[in-house]
Amino acid sequence: QATFQCSNESLTVWDCNCSDCRMRRNVHFIIPSDHFWIQNHQQWLESTTLYEWGTKVAKRRFCSTCGILPFYTPRSNPDGVAVTVGCVDFGDSPPPKIIVKDYDGIHWEKSHAATGIASESRTKLKKENTDSRK
């Protein structure tokens, strides 16, 4: 289990069409890595399977039991964490407004330059506009 901090007003989520995201229907948002905490890091390492390919910049750790990928280190933002929006428990609070943006992962370099996605992991949040989520 992990806890993270994100805006309680709106979230920009990315709908990527790369071969991996397209097959998993992975729609995710990106936060700075210092806004993300894993409760028991050793247990998490032991209960997940690392998957890397291509450039090996992206670090995906799938649950060894069910295969889900709730969060990972994306190639687009190696200094951040991508959180799969469908895996977020918003609890009793209403979810923030979701803004969906397309990311052309088939043409990765062009999309990376055009979308500004790299800035997502450097966004500093105002404390009064954040919630901690699991």
DSSP file with accessible surface (Angstrom, degrees, kcal/mol):
  #  RESIDUE AA STRUCTURE BP1 BP2  ACC     N-H-->O    O-->H-N    N-H-->O    O-->H-N    TCO  KAPPA ALPHA  PHI   PSI    X-CA   Y-CA   Z-CA
    1    1 A Q              0   0  153      0, 0.0    38,-2.1     0, 0.0    39,-0.4   0.000 360.0 360.0 360.0 145.0    0.0    0.0    0.0
    2    2 A A  E     -A   38   0A   9     36,-0.2     2,-0.4    37,-0.1    36,-0.2  -0.923 360.0-148.7-132.5 157.0    1.2    3.5   -0.8
    3    3 A T  E     +A   37   0A  22     34,-2.9    34,-3.3    -2,-0.3     2,-0.3  -0.967  20.4 176.1-123.0 143.3    0.1    7.0    0.1
    4    4 A F  E     -AB  36 133A   6    129,-2.4   129,-3.2    -2,-0.4     2,-0.5  -0.956  25.1-128.6-144.1 163.0    0.5   10.0   -2.1
    5    5 A Q  E     + B   0 132A  24     30,-2.4     2,-0.3    -2,-0.3   127,-0.2  -0.945  36.4 153.6-114.8 132.4   -0.4   13.7   -2.2
    6    6 A C  E     - B   0 131A   2    125,-2.0   125,-2.0    -2,-0.5     5,-0.1  -0.926  49.3 -68.6-147.4 172.2   -2.2   15.3   -5.1
    7    7 A S  E     - B   0 130A  19     -2,-0.3   123,-0.3     3,-0.2   120,-0.0  -0.373  28.4-156.9 -63.7 139.8   -4.4   18.2   -5.9
    8    8 A N  S    S+     0   0   53    121,-2.0   122,-0.1     1,-0.1    -1,-0.1   0.384  90.1  55.8 -96.1   3.7   -7.9   17.9   -4.5
    9    9 A E  S    S-     0   0  112    120,-0.5    88,-2.1     1,-0.4     2,-0.3   0.855 119.4 -13.8 -98.7 -51.1   -9.2   20.3   -7.2
   10   10 A S  E     -c   97   0B  45     86,-0.2     2,-0.4     2,-0.0    -1,-0.4  -0.992  50.6-154.3-154.9 151.2   -8.2   18.7  -10.5
   11   11 A L  E     -c   98   0B  11     86,-3.0    88,-3.3    -2,-0.3     2,-0.6  -0.998  13.4-143.3-126.8 132.5   -6.0   16.0  -11.9
   12   12 A T  E     -c   99   0B  29     -2,-0.4    18,-0.5    86,-0.2     2,-0.4  -0.862  24.9-169.1 -90.9 119.8   -4.5   15.8  -15.3
   13   13 A V  E     -c  100   0B   1     86,-3.1    88,-2.9    -2,-0.6     2,-0.5  -0.868  12.9-136.1-111.9 148.2   -4.5   12.2  -16.4
   14   14 A W  E     -cD 101  28B   2     14,-3.7    14,-1.8    -2,-0.4     2,-0.8  -0.903   6.6-159.9-110.2 126.4   -2.7   10.9  -19.5
   15   15 A D  E     -cD 102  27B  38     86,-2.9    88,-2.2    -2,-0.5     2,-0.3  -0.898  23.1-167.5-104.7 101.4   -4.3    8.4  -21.9
   16   16 A C  E     -c  103   0B   7     10,-0.9    88,-0.2    -2,-0.8    10,-0.2  -0.690  22.6-160.2 -97.5 145.0   -1.3    6.9  -23.6
   17   17 A N        +     0   0   56     86,-1.6    87,-0.1    -2,-0.3    -1,-0.1   0.162  47.0 128.9-109.0  17.5   -1.4    4.7  -26.8
   18   18 A C  S  > S-     0   0   23     85,-0.2     4,-2.8     1,-0.1     5,-0.3  -0.229  78.3 -98.2 -63.6 166.3    2.0    3.1  -26.5
   19   19 A S  H  > S+     0   0   65      1,-0.2     4,-1.4     2,-0.2     5,-0.1   0.886 122.0  43.9 -58.9 -37.4    1.9   -0.7  -26.8
   20   20 A D  H  > S+     0   0   19      2,-0.2     4,-1.8     1,-0.2    -1,-0.2   0.977 118.1  40.2 -73.0 -54.9    2.0   -1.2  -23.0
   21   21 A C  H  >>S+     0   0    3      1,-0.2     5,-2.0     2,-0.2     4,-1.2   0.880 113.2  55.8 -64.0 -37.9   -0.5    1.4  -21.9
   22   22 A R  H  <5S+     0   0  129     -4,-2.8     3,-0.5     1,-0.2    -1,-0.2   0.938 109.2  45.7 -61.7 -45.4   -2.9    0.7  -24.8
   23   23 A M  H  <5S+     0   0  136     -4,-1.4    -1,-0.2    -5,-0.3    -2,-0.2   0.863 120.7  38.7 -67.4 -34.5   -3.2   -3.0  -23.9
   24   24 A R  H  <5S-     0   0   76     -4,-1.8    -1,-0.2    -5,-0.1    -2,-0.2   0.513 102.6-128.8 -90.7  -7.0   -3.7   -2.3  -20.2
   25   25 A R  T  <5 -     0   0  142     -4,-1.2     2,-0.8    -3,-0.5    -3,-0.2   0.926  40.0-174.9  53.4  45.7   -5.9    0.8  -20.8
   26   26 A N      < +     0   0    3     -5,-2.0   -10,-0.9   -10,-0.2     2,-0.5  -0.632  14.9 176.8 -78.3 111.2   -3.6    2.6  -18.4
   27   27 A V  E     +D   15   0B  30     -2,-0.8    58,-2.0    -3,-0.2    59,-0.5  -0.983  20.2 166.0-112.7 121.5   -4.8    6.1  -17.7
   28   28 A H  E     -DE  14  84B   9    -14,-1.8   -14,-3.7    -2,-0.5     2,-0.3  -0.888  32.5-142.3-138.6 160.5   -2.5    7.7  -15.2
   29   29 A F  E     - E   0  83B   2     54,-2.1    54,-3.1    -2,-0.3     2,-0.4  -0.868  22.6-131.9-120.7 160.2   -1.5   10.9  -13.5
   30   30 A I  E     + E   0  82B   7    -18,-0.5    52,-0.2    -2,-0.3   -18,-0.1  -0.929  22.9 177.0-118.7 135.8    2.1   11.9  -12.5
   31   31 A I  E     - E   0  81B   9     50,-2.4    50,-2.5    -2,-0.4    90,-0.2  -0.916  41.3 -88.9-129.1 158.1    3.2   13.3   -9.3
   32   32 A P  E >   - E   0  80B   7      0, 0.0     3,-2.2     0, 0.0    48,-0.2  -0.389  38.3-121.2 -62.3 144.7    6.7   14.3   -7.9
   33   33 A S  G >  S+     0   0   66     46,-1.6     3,-1.4     1,-0.3    47,-0.1   0.798 111.2  64.3 -62.3 -25.3    8.4   11.3   -6.3
   34   34 A D  G 3  S+     0   0   93      1,-0.3    -1,-0.3     3,-0.0    46,-0.1   0.486  95.9  59.8 -80.0   4.5    8.6   13.3   -3.0
   35   35 A H  G <  S+     0   0   18     -3,-2.2   -30,-2.4   -30,-0.1     2,-0.4   0.137  96.9  77.2-106.7  16.8    4.8   13.3   -2.8
   36   36 A F  E <   -A    4   0A  24     -3,-1.4     2,-0.4   -32,-0.2   -32,-0.2  -0.992  55.7-177.4-135.1 132.2    4.7    9.5   -2.8
   37   37 A W  E     -A    3   0A 119    -34,-3.3   -34,-2.9    -2,-0.4     2,-0.5  -0.992  16.8-150.8-135.0 130.5    5.3    7.1    0.1
   38   38 A I  E     -A    2   0A  40     -2,-0.4     3,-0.5   -36,-0.2   -36,-0.2  -0.873  15.1-146.7 -96.3 126.5    5.3    3.3    0.2
   39   39 A Q  S    S+     0   0  100    -38,-2.1     2,-0.5    -2,-0.5    -1,-0.1   0.926  89.1  16.3 -61.8 -50.7    4.4    2.1    3.6
   40   40 A N     >  -     0   0   78    -39,-0.4     4,-2.4     1,-0.2    -1,-0.3  -0.801  69.5-177.6-128.3  91.2    6.5   -1.1    3.7
   41   41 A H  H  > S+     0   0  102     -2,-0.5     4,-2.5    -3,-0.5     5,-0.2   0.885  81.7  49.7 -60.8 -43.4    9.1   -0.9    1.0
   42   42 A Q  H  > S+     0   0  109      2,-0.2     4,-2.2     1,-0.2    -1,-0.2   0.933 111.9  48.1 -64.4 -43.1   10.7   -4.3    1.6
   43   43 A Q  H  > S+     0   0  117      1,-0.2     4,-1.5     2,-0.2    -1,-0.2   0.912 111.1  52.2 -62.6 -40.8    7.3   -6.0    1.6
   44   44 A W  H  < S+     0   0   50     -4,-2.4     4,-0.4     1,-0.2     3,-0.3   0.934 109.3  49.2 -61.0 -45.2    6.4   -4.2   -1.6
   45   45 A L  H >< S+     0   0   53     -4,-2.5     3,-0.8     1,-0.2    -1,-0.2   0.910 112.8  47.6 -60.5 -41.6    9.7   -5.3   -3.3
   46   46 A E  H 3< S+     0   0  139     -4,-2.2    -1,-0.2     1,-0.2    -2,-0.2   0.740 113.4  47.4 -73.3 -22.6    9.1   -8.9   -2.2
   47   47 A S  T 3< S+     0   0   53     -4,-1.5    17,-2.7    -3,-0.3    18,-0.4   0.315 106.4  65.9-103.6   8.8    5.4   -9.0   -3.4
   48   48 A T  E <   -F   63   0B  16     -3,-0.8     2,-0.5    -4,-0.4    15,-0.2  -0.868  68.9-135.1-127.8 162.7    6.0   -7.4   -6.9
   49   49 A T  E     -F   62   0B  81     13,-2.7    13,-2.5    -2,-0.3     2,-0.3  -0.978  22.8-130.2-120.0 125.6    7.8   -8.3  -10.1
   50   50 A L  E     -F   61   0B  73     -2,-0.5     2,-0.4    11,-0.2    11,-0.2  -0.555  23.3-172.5 -76.1 134.7   10.0   -5.8  -11.9
   51   51 A Y  E     +F   60   0B 108      9,-3.1     9,-1.7    -2,-0.3     2,-0.3  -0.994  11.9 161.1-130.7 123.8    9.4   -5.4  -15.6
   52   52 A E        +     0   0   57     -2,-0.4     2,-0.3     7,-0.2     7,-0.1  -0.968   3.7 163.9-134.6 151.8   11.6   -3.2  -17.8
   53   53 A W    >   +     0   0   93     -2,-0.3     3,-2.4     5,-0.3     4,-0.3  -0.959  51.1   7.0-154.8 174.0   12.2   -3.1  -21.5
   54   54 A G  T 3  S+     0   0   64     -2,-0.3    -2,-0.0     1,-0.3     0, 0.0  -0.278 134.0   5.9  55.2-117.6   13.6   -0.9  -24.2
   55   55 A T  T 3  S-     0   0   80      1,-0.1    -1,-0.3    -2,-0.1    -3,-0.0   0.625  89.2-137.8 -72.4 -15.1   15.5    2.0  -22.6
   56   56 A K  S <  S+     0   0  109     -3,-2.4    -2,-0.1     1,-0.1    -1,-0.1   0.654  72.2 116.6  61.9  19.1   14.9    0.5  -19.1
   57   57 A V        +     0   0   56     -4,-0.3     2,-0.2     2,-0.0    -1,-0.1   0.908  57.8  74.2 -78.2 -43.9   14.1    4.0  -17.8
   58   58 A A  S    S-     0   0    9     -5,-0.3     2,-0.5    14,-0.0    -5,-0.3  -0.507  70.6-159.3 -70.0 135.3   10.5    3.0  -16.9
   59   59 A K  E     - G   0  73B  81     14,-2.2    14,-2.3    -2,-0.2     2,-0.5  -0.957  11.6-179.1-120.5 110.0   10.3    0.9  -13.8
   60   60 A R  E     -FG  51  72B  13     -9,-1.7    -9,-3.1    -2,-0.5     2,-0.6  -0.948   9.0-170.9-113.6 127.2    7.2   -1.2  -13.5
   61   61 A R  E     -F   50   0B  50     10,-0.5    10,-0.3    -2,-0.5     2,-0.3  -0.937  12.2-161.6-119.2 106.4    6.6   -3.4  -10.5
   62   62 A F  E     -F   49   0B  39    -13,-2.5   -13,-2.7    -2,-0.6     7,-0.2  -0.619  30.8 -99.4 -86.6 145.3    3.5   -5.6  -11.0
   63   63 A C  E  >  -F   48   0B  35      5,-2.3     4,-1.6    -2,-0.3   -15,-0.3  -0.446  26.7-144.2 -61.4 126.9    1.8   -7.3   -8.1
   64   64 A S  T  4 S+     0   0   66    -17,-2.7    -1,-0.2    -2,-0.2   -16,-0.1   0.695  95.6  46.2 -69.9 -17.2    3.0  -10.9   -8.1
   65   65 A T  T  4 S+     0   0  134    -18,-0.4    -1,-0.2     3,-0.1   -17,-0.1   0.918 132.0   8.9 -89.3 -52.1   -0.5  -12.1   -7.0
   66   66 A C  T  4 S-     0   0   92      2,-0.1    -2,-0.2     0, 0.0    -4,-0.0   0.588  89.0-125.1-111.8 -13.9   -2.9  -10.3   -9.2
   67   67 A G     <  +     0   0   41     -4,-1.6    -3,-0.1     1,-0.2   -19,-0.0   0.451  56.0 147.6  86.2   0.9   -0.8   -8.6  -11.9
   68   68 A I        -     0   0   85     -6,-0.1    -5,-2.3     1,-0.1    -1,-0.2  -0.324  38.7-152.1 -71.9 152.5   -2.1   -5.1  -11.3
   69   69 A L        +     0   0    4     -7,-0.2    15,-0.1     1,-0.1    -7,-0.1  -0.821  21.7 168.4-123.5  87.1    0.2   -2.0  -11.7
   70   70 A P        -     0   0   40      0, 0.0    14,-2.6     0, 0.0     2,-0.3   0.796  69.0  -3.0 -74.7 -26.2   -1.1    0.7   -9.4
   71   71 A F  E     + H   0  83B  27    -10,-0.3   -10,-0.5    12,-0.2     2,-0.3  -0.982  65.9 165.6-159.0 159.8    1.9    3.0   -9.8
   72   72 A Y  E     -GH  60  82B  10     10,-2.0    10,-3.3    -2,-0.3   -12,-0.2  -0.979  43.9 -91.2-165.2 170.0    5.3    3.0  -11.5
   73   73 A T  E     -G   59   0B  42    -14,-2.3   -14,-2.2    -2,-0.3     2,-0.2  -0.868  48.7-146.3 -92.9 114.4    8.2    5.2  -12.6
   74   74 A P    >   -     0   0    4      0, 0.0     3,-0.6     0, 0.0     6,-0.2  -0.507  17.2-128.4 -85.7 153.4    7.4    6.3  -16.1
   75   75 A R  T 3  S+     0   0   79      1,-0.2    -2,-0.0    -2,-0.2     0, 0.0   0.876 110.6  57.0 -61.0 -37.7   10.0    6.9  -18.9
   76   76 A S  T 3  S+     0   0   11      1,-0.3    -1,-0.2     2,-0.1     3,-0.1   0.779 122.9  22.3 -65.8 -27.6    8.5   10.4  -19.4
   77   77 A N    X   +     0   0    1     -3,-0.6     3,-2.5     3,-0.1    -1,-0.3  -0.541  62.5 167.6-142.0  70.8    9.1   11.4  -15.8
   78   78 A P  T 3  S+     0   0   79      0, 0.0    -1,-0.1     0, 0.0    -3,-0.1   0.686  82.7  58.6 -64.9 -11.6   11.8    9.3  -14.2
   79   79 A D  T 3  S+     0   0   67     -3,-0.1   -46,-1.6    -5,-0.0     2,-0.2   0.277 109.9  49.3 -95.7  10.5   11.9   11.8  -11.3
   80   80 A G  E <  S-E   32   0B   2     -3,-2.5     2,-0.4    -6,-0.2    -3,-0.1  -0.674  79.0-112.0-134.6-172.3    8.2   11.2  -10.6
   81   81 A V  E     -E   31   0B  13    -50,-2.5   -50,-2.4    -2,-0.2     2,-0.5  -0.995  17.6-145.5-129.2 131.8    5.6    8.5  -10.1
   82   82 A A  E     -EH  30  72B   0    -10,-3.3   -10,-2.0    -2,-0.4     2,-0.5  -0.869  16.7-160.0 -95.6 128.5    2.7    7.6  -12.4
   83   83 A V  E     -EH  29  71B   5    -54,-3.1   -54,-2.1    -2,-0.5     2,-0.6  -0.943  19.3-126.6-113.3 125.1   -0.4    6.5  -10.5
   84   84 A T  E >   -E   28   0B  20    -14,-2.6     3,-2.1    -2,-0.5     4,-0.3  -0.608  18.3-147.2 -71.8 115.3   -3.1    4.5  -12.3
   85   85 A V  G >  S+     0   0   33    -58,-2.0     3,-1.5    -2,-0.6    -1,-0.2   0.839  93.9  60.8 -60.3 -32.5   -6.2    6.6  -11.7
   86   86 A G  G 3  S+     0   0   74    -59,-0.5    -1,-0.3     1,-0.3   -58,-0.1   0.666 101.0  55.9 -69.0 -13.1   -8.5    3.5  -11.6
   87   87 A C  G <  S+     0   0   51     -3,-2.1     2,-0.4   -17,-0.2    -1,-0.3   0.429  83.2 108.6 -96.3  -0.2   -6.4    2.1   -8.6
   88   88 A V    <   -     0   0   17     -3,-1.5     2,-0.8    -4,-0.3     3,-0.0  -0.647  58.1-150.4 -85.6 130.1   -7.0    5.1   -6.4
   89   89 A D        -     0   0  109     45,-2.2    45,-0.9    -2,-0.4     3,-0.1  -0.882  10.9-174.0 -94.4 106.1   -9.2    4.9   -3.4
   90   90 A F    >   -     0   0   36     -2,-0.8     3,-1.2     1,-0.2    -1,-0.1   0.470  23.6-158.9 -81.1  -0.5  -10.6    8.4   -3.0
   91   91 A G  T 3   -     0   0   51      1,-0.2    -1,-0.2    43,-0.1    42,-0.0  -0.256  58.6 -25.7  62.0-141.1  -12.3    7.3    0.3
   92   92 A D  T 3  S+     0   0  175     -3,-0.1    -1,-0.2     2,-0.1    -2,-0.1   0.590 117.2  94.1 -82.7 -13.0  -15.2    9.4    1.4
   93   93 A S  S <  S-     0   0   56     -3,-1.2    -3,-0.0     1,-0.1     0, 0.0  -0.549  85.7-108.6 -79.4 146.3  -14.0   12.5   -0.4
   94   94 A P        -     0   0  107      0, 0.0    -1,-0.1     0, 0.0    -2,-0.1  -0.468  41.2-105.8 -68.8 145.3  -15.2   13.3   -3.8
   95   95 A P        -     0   0   79      0, 0.0     3,-0.1     0, 0.0   -87,-0.1  -0.348  39.0-103.2 -67.5 153.6  -12.6   12.7   -6.5
   96   96 A P        -     0   0    8      0, 0.0   -86,-0.2     0, 0.0     2,-0.2  -0.259  51.3 -76.3 -67.5 166.3  -11.0   15.8   -8.0
   97   97 A K  E     -c   10   0B 148    -88,-2.1   -86,-3.0   -89,-0.1     2,-0.5  -0.462  51.2-138.1 -62.5 131.3  -12.0   17.0  -11.4
   98   98 A I  E     -c   11   0B  68    -88,-0.2     2,-0.6    -2,-0.2   -86,-0.2  -0.870  16.8-168.9-100.7 123.3  -10.3   14.7  -14.0
   99   99 A I  E     -c   12   0B  60    -88,-3.3   -86,-3.1    -2,-0.5     2,-0.5  -0.962  12.9-152.4-111.1 114.9   -8.8   16.3  -17.1
  100  100 A V  E     -c   13   0B  86     -2,-0.6     2,-0.4   -88,-0.2   -86,-0.2  -0.787  14.2-177.1 -94.8 128.5   -7.9   13.6  -19.7
  101  101 A K  E     -c   14   0B  93    -88,-2.9   -86,-2.9    -2,-0.5     2,-0.3  -0.964  24.1-122.9-121.3 142.7   -5.1   14.4  -22.1
  102  102 A D  E     -c   15   0B 127     -2,-0.4     2,-0.4   -88,-0.2   -86,-0.2  -0.600  19.4-164.0 -82.4 141.9   -3.9   12.2  -24.9
  103  103 A Y  E     -c   16   0B  10    -88,-2.2     2,-1.7    -2,-0.3   -86,-1.6  -0.990  15.2-142.5-126.5 119.8   -0.2   11.1  -25.1
  104  104 A D    >   +     0   0   55     -2,-0.4     3,-0.6     1,-0.2     7,-0.4  -0.606  27.8 169.9 -84.5  83.0    1.0    9.7  -28.4
  105  105 A G  G >  S+     0   0   10     -2,-1.7     3,-0.9     1,-0.2    -1,-0.2   0.675  72.0  67.0 -69.4 -17.7    3.3    7.0  -27.0
  106  106 A I  G 3  S+     0   0  108      1,-0.3     2,-0.4    -3,-0.1    -1,-0.2   0.894 112.3  33.6 -67.7 -37.6    3.7    5.5  -30.5
  107  107 A H  G <> S+     0   0  105     -3,-0.6     4,-2.4     1,-0.2    -1,-0.3  -0.558  86.1 165.7-111.3  62.9    5.5    8.7  -31.4
  108  108 A W  H <>  +     0   0   45     -3,-0.9     4,-3.0    -2,-0.4     5,-0.2   0.858  65.8  47.8 -53.8 -53.5    7.0    9.1  -28.0
  109  109 A E  H  > S+     0   0  124      1,-0.2     4,-2.0     2,-0.2    -1,-0.2   0.922 114.7  46.4 -60.3 -44.8    9.8   11.7  -28.6
  110  110 A K  H  > S+     0   0  169      1,-0.2     4,-2.2     2,-0.2    -1,-0.2   0.934 115.8  45.6 -63.3 -45.1    7.5   14.0  -30.5
  111  111 A S  H  X S+     0   0   12     -4,-2.4     4,-2.6    -7,-0.4     6,-0.3   0.896 109.0  55.7 -66.7 -39.7    4.7   13.7  -27.9
  112  112 A H  H  X S+     0   0   50     -4,-3.0     4,-0.9    -5,-0.2     6,-0.4   0.925 112.9  42.1 -59.3 -43.4    7.1   14.1  -25.0
  113  113 A A  H  < S+     0   0   86     -4,-2.0    -1,-0.2    -5,-0.2    -2,-0.2   0.888 118.9  44.7 -70.1 -38.4    8.3   17.4  -26.4
  114  114 A A  H  < S+     0   0   83     -4,-2.2    -2,-0.2    -5,-0.2    -1,-0.2   0.799 111.0  49.1 -80.6 -30.5    4.8   18.7  -27.4
  115  115 A T  H  < S-     0   0   39     -4,-2.6    -1,-0.2    -5,-0.2    -2,-0.1   0.721  89.6-133.7 -87.3 -23.4    2.7   17.8  -24.3
  116  116 A G    ><  +     0   0   36     -4,-0.9     3,-1.6    -5,-0.3     4,-0.4   0.669  55.0 145.4  76.0  17.5    4.9   19.3  -21.5
  117  117 A I  G >   +     0   0    1     -5,-0.3     3,-1.8    -6,-0.3     4,-0.4   0.820  58.0  70.8 -59.4 -29.9    4.4   16.0  -19.6
  118  118 A A  G >  S+     0   0   22     -6,-0.4     3,-0.8     1,-0.3    -1,-0.3   0.808  90.8  60.0 -60.2 -27.7    7.9   16.3  -18.1
  119  119 A S  G X  S+     0   0   57     -3,-1.6     3,-1.7     1,-0.2     4,-0.4   0.696  84.2  81.4 -74.4 -16.2    6.8   19.2  -16.0
  120  120 A E  G X  S+     0   0   35     -3,-1.8     3,-0.7    -4,-0.4    -1,-0.2   0.833  90.1  50.5 -59.8 -33.8    4.2   17.1  -14.2
  121  121 A S  G <  S+     0   0    4     -3,-0.8    -1,-0.3    -4,-0.4   -88,-0.3   0.464 109.6  51.9 -86.7   1.8    6.8   15.6  -11.8
  122  122 A R  G <  S+     0   0  144     -3,-1.7     2,-0.4    -4,-0.1    -1,-0.2   0.313  77.6 122.2-114.9   6.2    8.1   19.0  -10.9
  123  123 A T    <   -     0   0   65     -3,-0.7     2,-0.5    -4,-0.4    -3,-0.0  -0.553  51.4-149.9 -74.5 123.5    4.8   20.6  -10.0
  124  124 A K        -     0   0  136     -2,-0.4     2,-0.3   -92,-0.0    -2,-0.1  -0.823  13.6-140.3 -95.4 132.7    4.8   21.9   -6.4
  125  125 A L        -     0   0   55     -2,-0.5     2,-0.4  -120,-0.0     5,-0.1  -0.685  12.5-119.7 -95.1 145.1    1.4   21.9   -4.7
  126  126 A K    >   -     0   0  139     -2,-0.3     3,-2.1     1,-0.1    -1,-0.0  -0.693  26.8-129.9 -78.1 129.5    0.0   24.5   -2.5
  127  127 A K  G >  S+     0   0  152     -2,-0.4     3,-1.3     1,-0.3    -1,-0.1   0.855 105.2  56.9 -52.6 -38.8   -0.7   22.8    0.9
  128  128 A E  G 3  S+     0   0  135      1,-0.3    -1,-0.3    -3,-0.0    -2,-0.0   0.667 105.7  52.4 -72.0 -12.2   -4.3   24.1    1.1
  129  129 A N  G <  S+     0   0   42     -3,-2.1  -121,-2.0  -122,-0.0  -120,-0.5   0.011  97.3  87.9-109.9  27.0   -5.1   22.5   -2.3
  130  130 A T  E <   -B    7   0A  15     -3,-1.3     2,-0.3  -123,-0.3  -123,-0.2  -0.888  47.4-170.9-127.8 158.2   -3.9   18.9   -1.5
  131  131 A D  E     -B    6   0A  51   -125,-2.0  -125,-2.0    -2,-0.3     2,-0.4  -0.975  26.3-123.3-135.7 151.8   -5.2   15.7    0.0
  132  132 A S  E     -B    5   0A  78     -2,-0.3     2,-0.3  -127,-0.2  -127,-0.2  -0.819  36.4-174.4 -93.3 135.8   -3.3   12.5    0.9
  133  133 A R  E      B    4   0A  10   -129,-3.2  -129,-2.4    -2,-0.4   -43,-0.1  -0.881 360.0 360.0-127.6 162.1   -4.7    9.5   -0.9
  134  134 A K              0   0  118    -45,-0.9   -45,-2.2    -2,-0.3  -131,-0.2  -0.868 360.0 360.0-119.8 360.0   -4.2    5.7   -0.8
